[in-house]
Amino acid sequence: MKKTVILFILLSCSFYSCVNNSNISNSYQETFSYKGTYESLPANHYLEGYKQSLTIKKQENNKYEIEFWGSKVNGVRGCSFIGEGVVKNDTLWVDVSLEDEGREILMTITPNHDQLGVDVFTKNYDERFRLMLFCNGGGSLAGEYVKNSITKNSIGTFTAENTIADVLQNMPLEQIKKKKGKGEFAEDIYDDYEIYSRNGQHLFTVTPKDTGNINQKINRVLISHPIFKTNKGIHCKSTYQDIKNAYKITKIVPTREHIVIIINELNANVSIPKTSLEKGWWNKKTKTVNANKIPNNAQIDSFVLWWN
């Protein structure tokens, strides 16, 4: 009897410990990382005139520093807010009340259903206009924000460790279109998975190394939307001058219709159409591309990350 009681106590303690640890760790934090940079995605095509950004930095004790800012319109900053939030019940909560109000007014930051970023709103619907207080010209902090940073092994919420199956499981299938991609040669055929926003904007395309196997890791990412940027500001609409100023160019090689600029620092390459080059761009003696014949304002038409 004594042994049975001891065994029961040990099992009970073990069970309690498991439950308690689960509560403390907050399961959602393990599936979505709030930390990062975000940008609001307009409902229609990409608008160069105004951009609203969000940065979330993780601090100690499950707290986060939150900063919103908008680009200037007619010399006036669109939106501006800095605060502190905490994750609880799968949501990042931020108090946006004023010092003399004596009560909390909570802004909520939650992972959106397509796992591409976050949705910003208020806990209580009737308090939604509070998020306009920090903006000029009728703007608001509320809205959809896409996680938009590019690194050598990540884009937005996806990393080089993700498989195609991860993409299919985490995103709504109506935002994914599978197509047969083709390379430079007729035998080069790929399974391309085009990723779209909720309002139908093509964001990027992920491709495994081989066809017919969704359990492979992502091998290639073709970036289609300029909302995604590196920490040096490079995106899929950048110019040759932008690239030169931001990164060391490893190599430039020609293909059938483009020159390809390889950037080892990013595990990436960008392409410029040969039609954009000046006469004499190919040096027949050295069999190399003459970089001096690439116009600084030549715009890239392809931005690809290579991962596995």
C-alpha positions in Angstrom: 0.0 0.0 0.0 2.8 2.3 0.9 4.5 1.7 -2.5 1.3 2.4 -4.3 0.8 5.8 -2.6 4.4 6.8 -3.4 4.0 5.8 -7.0 0.7 7.7 -7.2 2.4 10.8 -5.8 5.3 10.6 -8.2 2.9 10.2 -11.2 0.8 13.0 -10.0 3.8 15.3 -9.6 5.0 14.3 -13.1 1.6 15.0 -14.6 1.3 18.4 -12.8 4.8 19.4 -14.0 4.0 18.6 -17.6 0.7 20.6 -17.5 2.4 23.5 -15.7 5.3 23.6 -18.2 2.9 23.6 -21.1 1.0 26.6 -19.7 4.2 28.5 -19.1 5.8 27.9 -22.5 2.7 28.9 -24.4 2.3 26.5 -27.3 1.7 29.2 -29.9 5.0 30.8 -29.4 6.7 27.7 -30.7 4.7 27.7 -33.9 4.8 31.4 -34.7 7.7 33.8 -34.1 6.4 37.4 -33.6 9.9 38.8 -33.7 10.7 40.5 -37.0 9.8 43.3 -39.4 6.4 43.6 -41.1 4.7 45.8 -43.7 1.1 46.5 -44.4 -0.2 45.0 -47.7 -2.5 47.3 -49.7 -5.8 45.7 -50.8 -4.9 46.3 -54.5 -1.6 46.4 -56.3 1.5 47.5 -54.5 1.5 51.3 -53.7 4.8 53.1 -53.7 3.3 56.2 -52.2 2.6 55.0 -48.7 4.0 52.2 -46.5 3.1 51.3 -43.0 5.6 49.2 -41.1 5.8 47.3 -37.8 8.8 46.0 -35.9 8.5 43.5 -33.0 11.5 42.9 -30.8 11.6 40.2 -28.1 12.6 41.3 -24.6 12.8 39.4 -21.3 9.9 37.7 -19.5 7.9 37.1 -22.6 7.6 40.8 -23.3 8.0 42.5 -26.7 8.8 46.0 -27.9 6.3 47.1 -30.5 6.9 50.0 -33.0 4.7 51.2 -35.8 5.7 53.9 -38.3 4.3 55.1 -41.6 6.1 56.8 -44.5 5.8 60.5 -44.8 3.0 62.1 -46.9 3.5 65.8 -47.8 6.3 65.8 -45.2 4.1 64.5 -42.4 4.6 61.1 -40.8 1.6 58.9 -41.4 1.6 56.8 -38.2 3.8 56.5 -35.2 3.6 54.4 -32.0 6.0 52.7 -29.6 4.8 50.4 -26.8 5.3 47.2 -25.0 3.3 44.0 -25.3 3.1 40.5 -23.8 2.0 37.2 -25.3 -0.9 35.5 -23.7 -3.5 33.0 -25.0 -1.9 33.0 -28.5 -2.2 36.8 -28.8 0.3 39.7 -28.4 -1.5 42.3 -26.2 -0.5 45.9 -26.2 -2.0 48.6 -23.9 -2.7 51.7 -26.0 -4.5 53.7 -23.3 -3.3 57.2 -22.3 -1.7 58.0 -18.9 -4.8 59.8 -17.5 -7.4 57.2 -18.6 -7.1 54.9 -15.6 -8.0 51.8 -17.6 -6.6 49.5 -20.3 -7.4 49.8 -23.9 -5.9 46.7 -25.6 -4.6 46.4 -29.1 -4.3 42.8 -30.3 -1.6 41.4 -32.6 -2.5 37.9 -33.8 -1.0 35.6 -36.4 -3.2 35.8 -39.4 -4.8 32.6 -40.7 -2.5 32.2 -43.7 0.6 32.4 -41.3 2.2 35.1 -43.5 2.1 37.8 -40.8 -0.2 39.4 -38.3 -3.5 41.1 -38.0 -3.7 44.2 -35.8 -7.0 45.3 -34.1 -8.5 46.1 -30.7 -9.8 43.6 -28.2 -13.1 45.5 -28.1 -14.6 46.4 -31.4 -16.0 49.7 -30.0 -12.4 50.8 -29.2 -11.1 50.3 -32.8 -11.0 54.1 -33.4 -8.3 54.4 -30.7 -5.8 53.0 -33.3 -6.4 56.1 -35.4 -5.1 58.3 -32.6 -1.5 57.5 -33.5 -2.0 58.3 -37.2 -2.5 61.4 -39.4 -4.9 61.9 -42.3 -7.5 59.3 -41.2 -5.0 56.4 -41.0 -5.0 53.6 -38.4 -2.6 51.1 -37.0 -5.2 48.4 -37.7 -4.8 46.0 -40.6 -2.9 43.1 -42.1 0.9 43.1 -41.9 3.1 40.7 -43.8 6.4 39.6 -42.3 8.7 40.9 -45.0 12.4 40.3 -44.2 14.7 38.4 -46.5 17.8 36.8 -45.2 20.2 34.2 -46.7 18.0 31.4 -45.2 14.5 32.9 -44.8 11.7 34.9 -46.4 9.0 36.2 -44.1 7.7 33.4 -41.9 9.4 30.6 -44.0 13.0 29.3 -43.6 15.4 26.9 -45.4 14.3 24.2 -42.9 10.7 24.2 -44.1 9.5 21.5 -46.5 6.8 22.0 -49.2 4.5 19.9 -46.9 5.0 22.6 -44.2 3.8 25.3 -46.7 0.8 23.2 -47.7 -0.2 22.5 -44.1 0.3 26.0 -42.7 -1.4 28.0 -45.5 -4.9 28.0 -46.9 -4.8 26.0 -50.1 -6.7 28.7 -52.0 -3.6 30.9 -51.6 -1.3 28.3 -53.2 -1.2 27.5 -56.9 0.9 24.5 -58.1 2.4 24.9 -61.6 5.0 23.2 -63.8 8.0 25.4 -63.9 10.6 25.3 -66.7 14.3 26.2 -66.8 16.7 27.2 -69.5 16.5 23.8 -71.1 13.5 21.7 -72.2 14.3 18.9 -69.8 14.3 21.3 -66.8 10.9 20.9 -65.2 10.0 21.8 -61.6 7.1 21.8 -59.2 6.5 25.4 -58.5 4.2 26.5 -55.7 3.1 30.1 -56.1 2.1 31.8 -52.8 -0.6 34.5 -52.9 -1.9 37.0 -50.4 -5.5 36.9 -49.2 -6.4 39.5 -51.9 -4.7 37.6 -54.7 -1.3 39.3 -55.0 1.5 37.0 -56.0 4.1 37.1 -53.3 6.7 34.5 -54.1 7.2 30.9 -55.5 8.8 28.0 -53.6 10.2 25.0 -55.4 11.7 21.7 -54.2 14.7 20.2 -55.9 12.9 17.2 -57.4 9.3 16.8 -58.6 6.6 14.7 -57.0 7.9 14.9 -53.4 6.4 17.4 -51.0 8.5 16.2 -48.1 11.6 17.8 -49.6 12.9 21.1 -48.1 12.4 24.2 -50.1 15.3 24.5 -52.6 14.5 27.8 -54.4 12.4 30.9 -53.7 11.5 33.2 -56.5 10.4 36.6 -55.0 7.6 38.4 -56.9 6.5 41.2 -54.6 8.6 44.2 -53.5 7.1 44.1 -50.0 9.9 41.6 -49.2 13.2 43.3 -48.5 16.7 42.5 -47.2 18.0 44.5 -44.2 19.8 46.6 -46.8 16.6 47.4 -48.6 17.0 45.2 -51.7 13.8 43.9 -53.3 12.6 42.4 -56.6 12.3 45.9 -58.2 15.8 47.1 -57.2 18.3 48.5 -59.7 21.8 47.5 -60.5 23.0 50.5 -58.7 21.0 49.4 -55.6 22.6 46.0 -55.7 26.2 47.4 -56.1 25.7 49.8 -53.2 24.3 47.1 -50.9 26.3 43.9 -51.6 29.6 42.6 -52.9 28.9 41.0 -56.3 30.4 37.5 -56.4 30.1 36.8 -60.1 28.1 37.9 -63.2 27.3 35.2 -65.8 25.2 35.3 -69.0 22.3 33.0 -69.8 20.2 32.9 -73.0 18.2 36.1 -72.4 19.7 37.6 -69.1 22.8 38.3 -67.2 22.7 36.7 -63.7 24.3 38.5 -60.8 25.4 36.1 -58.0 25.5 37.4 -54.4 27.0 34.8 -52.1 26.3 36.8 -49.0 22.6 36.2 -49.6 22.7 32.8 -51.2 20.9 34.6 -54.0 21.1 35.7 -57.6 19.3 38.5 -59.5 18.8 38.8 -63.2 18.8 41.7 -65.7 17.5 41.3 -69.3 20.2 41.6 -71.9 18.0 44.1 -73.7 18.8 46.5 -70.8 22.5 46.4 -71.4 24.7 48.7 -73.4 26.5 47.7 -76.5 29.8 45.9 -75.8 28.5 44.3 -72.6 30.3 41.0 -73.5 34.1 41.0 -73.5 35.0 38.4 -76.2 38.7 38.4 -75.2 38.1 37.6 -71.5 34.8 35.9 -72.1 33.2 37.8 -69.2 30.5 40.3 -68.7 31.7 43.9 -68.9 30.1 45.4 -65.7 30.7 48.9 -67.0 28.2 48.3 -69.7 25.4 47.6 -67.2 23.4 50.8 -66.7 23.0 51.8 -63.1 19.3 52.2 -63.6 18.8 48.8 -65.1 16.0 47.1 -63.1 16.3 43.5 -62.0 13.5 41.2 -63.2 14.2 38.2 -61.1 15.3 37.7 -57.5 16.0 34.1 -56.4 17.1 32.6 -53.1 18.9 29.2 -53.2 18.7 27.2 -50.0 19.2 23.4 -50.3 
